[in-house]
Amino acid sequence: MTIQNFNHFVERYVFDKRHPIDSQGYGTIYKTTDTKTKLKLAIKQEHKNSQDFAMLKEFAAAGKLRHENLLDHFGTYSFDLPTGRTCFGLMEWVSEGNLYEFIRTKYSKKALFQILKGILEGLSFLHEN
């Protein structure tokens, strides 16, 4: 997409690059709000040094899958800018934070079992589909 499309994108999905939520795998995650719908979202920006389009592949696959134990995916965007290609993925915002932080707090064994069961069901779905 063009620089003009990129400008529209960053106007619609405003996020502060100084305050990432997490940086892992193929990209850095920020909290954003869709200025049109007011929906809170997570936006993942691909790391600059990634050349294998792995994040685009990840989001393309995620966009085709629906399961109660997987985050919803709202789109993948790639822009060719003067500084190089940059890619973004939009996904459901989870206010409780990432899974690691979520399960680090004290839960009963029964609650942790339910969380683990949900994780395994989601993984099973991914492998089957």
Backbone as numpy.savetxt, mean C-alpha at the origin, in Angstrom:
# Nx Ny Nz CAx CAy CAz Cx Cy Cz
2.73 8.00 -17.58 1.89 9.18 -17.58 2.77 10.42 -17.58
2.18 11.52 -17.92 2.93 12.76 -18.10 3.11 13.52 -16.79
3.94 14.56 -16.85 4.16 15.43 -15.70 2.86 16.11 -15.29
2.01 16.45 -16.28 0.72 17.06 -15.98 -0.15 16.09 -15.18
-0.17 14.83 -15.59 -0.92 13.82 -14.84 -0.37 13.66 -13.44
0.96 13.70 -13.31 1.60 13.60 -12.00 1.16 14.75 -11.11
1.12 15.96 -11.66 0.70 17.13 -10.86 -0.73 16.97 -10.37
-1.61 16.45 -11.21 -2.99 16.19 -10.78 -3.03 15.11 -9.69
-2.20 14.11 -9.86 -2.14 13.01 -8.88 -1.74 13.53 -7.50
-0.66 14.32 -7.42 -0.19 14.80 -6.11 -1.09 15.88 -5.54
-1.92 16.51 -6.36 -2.93 17.43 -5.84 -4.09 16.65 -5.21
-4.42 15.52 -5.81 -5.53 14.72 -5.29 -5.11 13.91 -4.06
-3.91 13.35 -4.10 -3.44 12.51 -2.99 -2.28 13.22 -2.30
-2.61 14.07 -1.35 -1.61 14.88 -0.66 -0.96 14.05 0.45
0.37 14.01 0.46 1.09 13.31 1.52 2.40 14.03 1.79
2.91 13.86 3.00 4.13 14.54 3.43 5.29 13.55 3.39
6.21 13.75 2.46 7.35 12.84 2.29 8.29 12.89 3.50
8.16 13.88 4.35 9.01 13.98 5.54 8.54 13.05 6.65
7.33 12.50 6.50 6.74 11.68 7.56 6.24 10.34 7.03
7.16 9.46 6.64 6.71 8.13 6.17 6.17 7.31 7.33
5.26 6.43 7.02 4.72 5.49 8.00 5.66 4.31 8.15
6.20 3.85 7.02 7.08 2.69 7.01 7.85 2.68 5.70
8.98 2.03 5.72 9.77 1.83 4.49 10.20 0.38 4.49
9.75 -0.34 3.48 10.01 -1.78 3.44 9.94 -2.28 2.01
10.41 -3.46 1.81 10.28 -4.10 0.50 10.66 -3.20 -0.64
9.68 -2.91 -1.47 9.92 -2.15 -2.69 9.65 -0.65 -2.54
9.12 -0.22 -1.38 8.78 1.19 -1.32 8.57 1.73 0.08
8.23 3.01 0.10 7.96 3.73 1.33 6.47 4.03 1.39
5.88 3.89 2.57 4.44 4.05 2.74 4.15 5.33 3.51
3.17 6.08 3.00 2.72 7.32 3.61 1.21 7.27 3.79
0.72 8.08 4.72 -0.72 8.24 4.87 -1.15 9.39 3.98
-2.27 9.23 3.29 -2.80 10.28 2.42 -4.31 10.34 2.56
-4.88 11.41 2.09 -6.33 11.54 2.00 -6.67 11.90 0.57
-7.62 11.20 0.01 -8.11 11.52 -1.33 -8.92 12.81 -1.20
-8.44 13.88 -1.81 -9.09 15.18 -1.65 -10.48 15.22 -2.31
-10.78 14.29 -3.22 -12.11 14.23 -3.84 -13.10 13.50 -2.95
-12.70 12.32 -2.45 -13.63 11.48 -1.70 -13.48 11.61 -0.19
-12.38 12.24 0.26 -12.03 12.39 1.69 -11.70 11.06 2.35
-11.49 10.02 1.55 -11.13 8.70 2.06 -9.66 8.68 2.46
-9.37 8.16 3.66 -7.98 8.00 4.10 -7.41 6.76 3.42
-6.21 6.89 2.87 -5.56 5.81 2.14 -4.10 5.71 2.55
-3.51 4.58 2.24 -2.06 4.42 2.33 -1.54 4.54 0.91
-0.45 5.26 0.75 0.16 5.40 -0.57 1.58 4.86 -0.47
1.92 3.97 -1.37 3.25 3.36 -1.38 3.99 3.89 -2.59
5.15 4.50 -2.35 5.98 5.00 -3.44 7.17 4.08 -3.61
7.37 3.64 -4.83 8.47 2.73 -5.13 9.80 3.41 -4.86
10.75 2.64 -4.29 12.09 3.16 -4.08 12.71 3.50 -5.42
13.45 4.59 -5.46 14.06 5.08 -6.70 14.98 4.07 -7.36
15.69 3.28 -6.58 16.68 2.36 -7.15 16.06 1.05 -7.67
14.76 0.91 -7.55 14.11 -0.31 -8.02 13.94 -0.25 -9.54
14.53 -1.18 -10.24 14.49 -1.19 -11.69 13.69 -2.35 -12.28
13.22 -3.24 -11.43 12.60 -4.46 -11.95 11.06 -4.41 -11.98
10.49 -3.27 -11.73 9.04 -3.09 -11.76 8.31 -4.01 -10.79
9.00 -4.43 -9.73 8.41 -5.39 -8.77 7.17 -4.83 -8.10
7.20 -3.55 -7.73 6.03 -2.98 -7.06 4.85 -2.92 -8.01
5.09 -2.58 -9.27 3.99 -2.56 -10.24 3.38 -3.95 -10.38
4.23 -4.96 -10.40 3.74 -6.34 -10.49 2.94 -6.71 -9.25
3.45 -6.31 -8.07 2.78 -6.58 -6.80 1.38 -5.97 -6.80
1.28 -4.71 -7.19 -0.01 -4.03 -7.17 -0.94 -4.49 -8.28
-0.38 -4.86 -9.42 -1.22 -5.40 -10.49 -1.90 -6.68 -10.02
-1.15 -7.52 -9.34 -1.73 -8.77 -8.80 -2.74 -8.46 -7.71
-2.40 -7.54 -6.81 -3.29 -7.21 -5.69 -4.60 -6.62 -6.19
-4.55 -5.88 -7.28 -5.76 -5.25 -7.81 -6.78 -6.24 -8.33
-6.36 -7.46 -8.59 -7.26 -8.48 -9.12 -7.86 -9.36 -8.02
-7.37 -9.20 -6.78 -7.78 -10.09 -5.70 -8.68 -9.38 -4.70
-9.69 -10.09 -4.21 -10.57 -9.58 -3.16 -10.72 -10.68 -2.11
-10.40 -10.33 -0.87 -10.53 -11.27 0.24 -10.62 -10.45 1.52
-11.40 -10.91 2.47 -11.60 -10.15 3.71 -10.31 -9.97 4.51
-9.30 -10.80 4.29 -8.06 -10.70 5.04 -6.92 -10.06 4.24
-7.27 -9.42 3.12 -6.29 -8.69 2.32 -6.72 -7.23 2.23
-5.75 -6.34 2.21 -6.06 -4.92 2.05 -6.64 -4.66 0.67
-7.59 -3.75 0.60 -8.13 -3.35 -0.70 -7.11 -2.48 -1.43
-7.05 -2.63 -2.72 -6.12 -1.91 -3.58 -6.94 -0.96 -4.45
-6.49 0.30 -4.54 -7.28 1.31 -5.25 -6.61 1.85 -6.51
-5.48 1.33 -6.88 -4.88 1.78 -8.13 -3.36 1.81 -8.08
-2.77 1.73 -9.26 -1.33 1.80 -9.43 -1.05 2.86 -10.49
-0.07 3.69 -10.21 0.24 4.80 -11.10 1.74 4.86 -11.33
2.12 5.06 -12.58 3.53 5.17 -12.95 3.69 6.45 -13.77
4.68 7.25 -13.40 4.91 8.53 -14.07 6.35 8.60 -14.55
6.53 9.02 -15.79 7.86 9.27 -16.33 8.14 10.75 -16.17
9.01 11.07 -15.21 9.35 12.45 -14.88 10.76 12.76 -15.35
11.13 14.03 -15.41 12.51 14.37 -15.79 13.56 13.72 -14.89
13.19 13.44 -13.65 14.13 12.79 -12.72 14.11 11.27 -12.81
13.25 10.72 -13.67 13.13 9.28 -13.83 11.72 8.81 -13.55
11.52 7.51 -13.69 10.21 6.91 -13.46 9.93 6.82 -11.97
8.70 7.12 -11.58 8.27 6.94 -10.20 6.90 6.27 -10.20
6.70 5.34 -9.28 5.46 4.56 -9.22 4.82 4.69 -7.85
3.51 4.67 -7.84 2.73 4.75 -6.61 1.65 3.68 -6.63
1.33 3.17 -5.45 0.19 2.29 -5.29 -0.68 2.82 -4.17
-1.98 2.80 -4.36 -2.92 3.25 -3.34 -3.64 2.05 -2.76
-3.70 2.00 -1.43 -4.36 0.88 -0.77 -5.12 1.35 0.46
-5.91 0.46 0.96 -6.71 0.72 2.15 -5.82 1.19 3.30
-6.29 2.20 4.04 -5.59 2.67 5.23 -6.09 1.89 6.43
-5.17 1.37 7.22 -5.51 0.62 8.43 -5.04 1.45 9.61
-5.97 1.98 10.38 -5.63 2.92 11.44 -4.85 2.28 12.59
-4.90 0.95 12.70 -4.19 0.28 13.79 -2.71 0.13 13.51
-2.23 0.55 12.34 -0.82 0.43 12.00 -0.52 -0.88 11.29
0.77 -1.21 11.23 1.14 -2.44 10.54 0.91 -3.66 11.42
0.92 -4.82 10.83 0.62 -6.05 11.54 1.58 -6.30 12.70
2.86 -6.05 12.48 3.85 -6.27 13.52 3.52 -5.45 14.77
3.24 -4.17 14.59 2.89 -3.31 15.73 1.58 -3.76 16.37
0.65 -4.20 15.54 -0.66 -4.61 16.02 -0.56 -5.82 16.95
0.23 -6.83 16.57 0.30 -8.05 17.38 1.31 -7.95 18.52
2.15 -6.92 18.52 3.12 -6.74 19.61 2.44 -6.39 20.93
1.28 -5.77 20.87 0.56 -5.43 22.08 0.02 -6.70 22.70
-0.33 -6.64 23.93 -0.74 -7.86 24.64 -2.16 -8.26 24.28
-2.25 -9.45 23.76 -3.53 -10.06 23.42 -3.59 -11.43 24.08
-4.81 -11.91 24.24 -4.96 -13.25 24.77 -4.51 -14.25 23.71
-4.22 -15.46 24.13 -3.83 -16.49 23.17 -4.95 -16.73 22.16
-6.18 -16.64 22.60 -7.31 -16.85 21.70 -7.34 -15.76 20.62
-7.12 -14.52 21.01 -7.13 -13.41 20.05 -5.96 -13.55 19.07
-4.80 -13.90 19.56 -3.64 -14.09 18.68 -3.88 -15.25 17.71
-4.54 -16.30 18.18 -4.87 -17.42 17.31 -5.78 -16.96 16.17
-6.78 -16.13 16.49 -7.70 -15.63 15.46 -6.95 -14.77 14.44
-6.01 -13.95 14.92 -5.21 -13.12 14.02 -4.37 -14.01 13.11
-3.70 -14.99 13.69 -2.87 -15.91 12.91 -3.71 -16.69 11.91
-4.88 -17.10 12.32 -5.79 -17.83 11.42 -6.15 -16.95 10.22
-6.45 -15.68 10.47 -6.78 -14.75 9.39 -5.61 -14.55 8.44
-4.40 -14.45 8.99 -3.20 -14.31 8.17 -3.03 -15.52 7.27
-3.18 -16.71 7.85 -3.01 -17.93 7.08 -4.09 -18.10 6.02
-5.31 -17.68 6.33 -6.38 -17.74 5.32 -6.06 -16.80 4.16
-5.56 -15.61 4.46 -5.19 -14.68 3.41 -4.06 -15.21 2.56
-3.04 -15.80 3.19 -1.91 -16.38 2.45 -2.37 -17.56 1.59
-3.23 -18.38 2.14 -3.76 -19.50 1.38 -4.50 -19.01 0.14
-5.31 -17.98 0.31 -6.05 -17.40 -0.81 -5.08 -16.90 -1.88
-4.01 -16.21 -1.45 -3.02 -15.69 -2.40 -2.37 -16.82 -3.20
-2.02 -17.89 -2.52 -1.34 -19.00 -3.21 -2.29 -19.76 -4.14
-3.56 -19.81 -3.79 -4.52 -20.50 -4.63 -4.95 -19.68 -5.84
-4.80 -18.37 -5.73 -5.28 -17.48 -6.81 -4.14 -16.79 -7.47
